[in-house]
Amino acid sequence: MGWISSPVPGRPPLVRCLYVVGFLDLFGVSMVVPLLSRHIKLLGGSSTVTGLIGSLYGLLQLFSSVVIGSWSDVVGRQSILTVTLILSGFSYGLLGKSSSIPLVILARIPTGIFKHSQTIVKALLSDLVSGHERPHVMGRFYAVCSVGFILGPVLSGYLVELDGGFYTMCFICCTIFFINAGVVWWLPFNELLYIPTKESHSKTEINCEDMCTTLCKEENRKGLSTAHNGVVRRKTLDPLWNQCMSVGQNIKGLVCSDLWDIFLVRFLMALANLLYYSNIVLAIEERFSIPPRLIGYLISYGGIIGSLSGFTAGCVIRQYNNKTFLLLLHSSILTCCTMAVYSFASSIQVVVLCITVQGFSTTIGRTCITDVELSRIGSQARGTLIGAGQSVTAVARVLAPLLSGLVQEVSVSGPPKLGAGLALLAILHMLFIHSKMSKTLDAKAKIQ
């Protein structure tokens, strides 16, 4: 297993497999979700019912994300990822059999609770590479997943015109999840989580002991954690009650940590981006009289730019000498300026330029915020942290439609203007964090 910590240029087969898992995951989901509203209306559901079903999914994701992520810290990523993929597959299979609104609601509940495969895969990737390699790997993972999200609707657009097209897409999505579960089960973990010793014992900016669980401490005391060839192996032998207690300890440690400043940055930038995209179709159509077909091409173009940007994330971060927080600050400034320019754009050419820059800056920013968060905790709680980050983003997803609707009553360009304002708040907060970090480093230098 020495290849796990190999450098990124010769990425290990396991990392490549996880890229495939992430691609297939979003490819399958993007086939079904865009057409779910249409399916609900064909079953007799109103727009209100469609919105309530979407909100139910969002609320379940909000509360379950951190729990599933923490559970993967305690039990092991491979086991939990396999379980979540299987249950999500059954859920999409049930959705394919749904012939009434209650069945649709019933099918969406397991998905809302267990559809956290992206969260666990990101935690797995962070376990398998060093901190120096992580931004490059995460950027490529986001890029590959974006490709899946772009291609999925293309195939579903053809299948939906067939008889029973929606049910066929649900069956394909279900099959994809089962294939992913088989791939994950086949991966060479063998119920053991391998973490490079150098990373698991590294000192971070916060007290890692607060993030470690009672379970891990007990295992170390009893000698259940063993080391072989410089690799720590942690077996999952505790009963269910101890696992639940350990999950609770992980979440408590996260709540008591000093990560809330970074979570605030994530929330503000996520809300800003969601507001920017919330009414982009309506705004471009009203402001420039562009037909919906061309607007669709513009949105697809933005997605392609974002995907390509993910492949360049590692190179950009290396140009910054791996100072991901500084790059996060600069990408947020670029995002803020782009939103402001888009809000007052007077020609479609300016809009195209804004979409290009926005696709690049948001992808780089998303990669950087994940790396900044992961660099501030120990390896024991990565799943908990990534799950909490997803919960923070879920809060932004709940608030964005409401704020967008209220602001659009004033101006069609209101949402991106408000997004630019929120991005500016995030930038000011990051400047405060950077100043505080600089003072801490200066104080440590004087002591030494």
N, C-alpha and C positions, 0 to 999 in steps of 0.2 A: 504493500500500500504506500510505498514511498512516493509514488507518482502524484499523490494528492496535493502535495505542497510544491509541485513543480512550477516553474515560471509560466506566465501567461502565454508567451509566444508558442510554446508546445503544450497547449491546453490539454489536460487529461481527458480521456474518453468520458468520464463521469460528468464533467462540466458540460461537454457537448450534448450528452443525453438530457441533461436538465434544460438546455436550450430548446431541444426538441419538445420536451414536456411542456414548457412555457408556450411555445408556438402553437402546438396542438390545442392547448387549453383555451387560449383566446380565439383561435380559429373556430373551434366548435361553438363557443359561447356567442361569438359575433354572428354566427349563422342564425341563431334563434332569437336573441334578445331584441334586435331591431324590429322584428315582425311580431313580437308578443302583443303589442297594443292592437295590431290589426286582428290577431286571432281572438283577443278578448271581445272586440267589437262584433266580430262575426258570430260569437256565442251569445250576443245580446247584451253585453256589458256597456255601460256608459263611459264617458271620459272620466267621470268621477271615480268609478270603480277601477278603471285602469290606473289612475293616479294613486288610489289607495293600495292597490296591489304592489305598485312600484315602491311606495313608501314603506309598506310592510317589509319588503326585501331589504331596503336600506336600513331600517331600524334593527332588524335581526343581524345584519352585517356589522352595524355599529357596536353592538354589545357582545357579539360572539368572536370578533376578530382577535381581540387581545387574549381571550380565553383559549382559543384554538392555538394561537401562537405560543402561549405559555405552556400549554399541554405538550407541544412538540419539544419544548425545552426539557420537560420532565421525562416523558416516555421515550422520545427519540423521533427524529424527523421522518425516517423512512416509514415507520408504522403509522404515524398520524397522517402523513401525506397519502399513503395507500388507502386508509379508511375514508378520508375526506373525498378522494377521487371516486371511490366506489359509491359512496352515498350520494354524491353529486350526480353521478351517472344514473343511478336509480331515479333521482329526482327529475332529471330531464327525460328519462324514459316514461315516467308517470305523466309529465307534461304532454308528451306525445300521444298519450291515451286520453287526455282530458277532453271531455265532451260537454262540460258545464263549468260555470264560474267557480263553484266550490272546489271542484277537482283542480282547477288552475291554482287556486289559493293553497290547497293542500300540497301541490307539487312545488310551489315556490318556497314553502317553509323550510324543508331540508336544505335547499340550495342557499337560502339566506343564512342558515346556521353553519353549514359545513363547506361552502364554496370559498375556501381560503387557500387554495393550492398555490396561487401566486405568492402569498405571504410565506408559506413554508419553503417553497423553492428558493426564494431570495435568502431565507435564513440558511438553507443548505449551502448555497453558493458562498455565502460569507464564511461558513465553517471550513470550506474546502480550499480557500485561497488566503494568502496573507493580506494584511491591511493595505500594503503597497499595490497589490494586484486587484483589489476589490473594485475600485471605480471602473477599471477597464472591463472587468467581467460583468458588472452590473449594467454598464452602458450597453454592452452587446446583448445582454438578456432583454433589456427594454426594447432594443431595436428589433430583435427577432420576434418578440411578442407583438410589437406594432405591425409587423408584416402579417402576422396571423390575423390581427384585427382588421387589416385592410382587405385581405383576400376572402375572409369569411362572408361578408355581405355580397361579394361578387357572385359566389356560388349560390347563395340563398336566393338572389334575385332571379336566377334561372329556375331553381327548384320550386319556388313558391307559385309559379304559374301552372305547375302540374296538378293533377287531382291528388288531394291529400299531401300537398307539398310541405305544409307546416309539420305534419306528423312525420314525414320522411326526414326533414331536417332535425327534428328532435331525436329520432332514432339514430341518425348519423352522429349527432352530438353525444348521445349516450354511449355509443360504440367507441368514440374517441376517448371518453373518460375512462372506460374500462381498459382500453389499450394503454393509456397513460398509467393506470394503476398497475398493470402487468409489467410495464417498463420499470416503474419505480421499485416494485417488489423484486425485480431481477437485479437491480443495481447492487453492487458488492458491499453492502453495509453489514449484513448478517446480524441484525439487531444490535449493532454497536455503533456509537457515534464517534467518529475519528476527528480529533481536533489537534492541530499542531501544539506541542507543549509550549512553544515560545509565545503563542498567542493566548493560550488559556491562562498563563501566569503573568501576562504583561500588565503593567500598571497603566491605569487610565485616569481621565480627568475627574472621575467620581469614584467613590469608594465601592469597589466591585463586591465587597462583602455584603453590601445592602442588596445587591442584585442576585446573589447566589441563594439558592433555595435550601430549606432545611433538609430536603432529600439529599442534595449533593453533599452537604456537610456530614450527614449520617453515613453516606457511602464511603467518604474519605476516611472517617473514623473507624469504620468496620473493615476497611481494606477492600471494598468492592470495586474501587476504581483502580485499574492496573495500567502500567505503562509498558510499551513494547516498541523498541526501535524509535524512541523519542515521540511516541504517540500515546495520548491518553485515551483509554477505553472506558466508557461508562455504561454499565449494564442497567437494564430497566427491570428490576426484580421486586419492587415494592407493590403492595396491594393498592386497590383503587382509592381507599381513603387517604393513604399517604400521598398518592399522586394529586388528589384534590387539594390537600393541605399545601403541597409544594407549589401548585398553580397559584393558590391564594398568596403564598409568600412572595412569589415572583411578581405578581401584580401589585402587592403592597410595596415591595421594594421599588417598583417603577414609580408609583404614586409619590413616594417619599424622596425620589431622586431629584436632581437639579436639571432634568431634561426638559422641563416645561418651557424654558425660553426657546429651545429649538422647535418644540411642538407648536409654539405660537407662530413662529416663522412658517412652518409647514402649513398651518391652518390659513394664515393670511394669503400666502401665495396660491394655495389650492383654491380658495374662495375667489381670488382675483382671476385666475385662469378659467374657472367655471363660469364666472360672470361674462368674461370675454367671449366664450363660446356659446353662451346660453341663447343668444338671439342673433347669431351671426348670419343665418340664412335670411331672416326677416329684415335685418338692418341693411344688408347689401342689396336685397331686392327693392326695398323702399328708397334707398338713397341713390342707387345707380341704375335702377330698372333693368337689372340683369336677370335672365330667365333661370328658374330653379336648376335646370340641367347644368348650366355653366357654374352655378354656385356649388353644385355637387362636385364638379371637377376641381374647383378651388379648394374645397375641404379635403378631398382626396390628395391633392397636391401637398397641402399642409401636413397630412399624415405621412406622406412619403418623405418629406423633408425631416420630420421628427424621427422617423425610422433611421434614415441615413445619418442623422446627427448622433444617434446612439452608438453607431460604429466608430465615430470619431471621438467619443467622450474620453477614452483613455489617452489619446494623443493630446487633447486639449489640457487635460489635468496634468500630464507630464510637463507641458509648457509652463505650468504654474508651479512646478516642483512639488506636486502633490499637496498643495495648499488648497484643499477643497473648500474650506470656509470662505477664503478670499474669492475663489471662482464662483461660489454660490452668491456672494454679494454682487459681483460684477454681472452675472447672468440675470439676477433679479433687477438690477438697474436697467439692463437691456430690455427685459420684459416690460417694466414699467414705462419706459420711453416708447416702446412699440405700441402699447395700448393707448397711450396718450395721442400718438401720431395717428393711429387708426381711427380714434374717436373724431378727429377733425379732418380726416382725409377728404379731398375734393375730387379725386379721380380713382378709377379702378386700378390703375398702375401702382398707386401708392398702397392700395389695399393688398395687392399681390406681394409687394415688398414687405409689408407688415406680416403677412402670413408666413413668408419665408423666414424672417428673423424670429418670429414667435415660435415657429416649429423648432428652430435650433435652440433658442434660449430656454424654453420650458423643458426640453429633453435634458440639457446639460444641468439645469437646476434640479430636476427630479433625481438625477444620478447623484448630485452633490449632497442634497439634503439627506438621502439615505446613508451615504458614506459618513457624513458628519455625525449622524445619530449613532451609527454602529461604532464609530471610533471612540465614543464616550462611555461605553459600557464594557463589561467583561463578556466572554464568550458564552457564559452560562445562560444569559437572558436575551439572546438575539431574537428568538422567536417572539418573546413577549414584547420587545421593543418594536419590531416590524409590525406586529399585530396592532399595537397601540397607535402607530403611525397611520395604519389603515383606518382605525377608528376615528382619528382626528380628521382625516380626509373625508370620511363618511359624514361627519358633522357638517363639513363645508358643502357636501352634496345635498344635504337636507335643506340648508339655508339658502343656497344659491338660487333655486327657482323662485322662492318667495321674494327675495331681494330684487331679482331681475324683473319680476312682474311689477313690483311697486315702482321701481325706477323707470321702467318703460312707460308708465303713465305720464311721466314728465317729458321724456325724450327717448327716441329710438336709439340714440347713441349713449343713453344713460348707463347701461350695464358696463361697457368697457371703460367709461369714465370713472365709475365707482371702482372697477377693478384696478385701474391705475392708481387711485387713491389708496386702496388697501395694499397694493404692492409697495407704494411709497412708505406706508407705515411699517411694513416688513423690513424695508431697507434701513429705516431709522433704528429699528430694534436691533438689526444685525450690527449696525455701527456701534450701538451701545454694548452689545456682547463682545465685539472685537476690542473695544476700548477696555472692557473689564478683563478680558483675557490677556491683553498686553500689560496691564498693571500687575496681574498675577505673575506673569513671567518675569517682569522686572524685579518684583519683590523676591522671587526665588533666586534670581541671579545675584542680588545683593547679599542674600543669606549665604550663598555658596562662596 
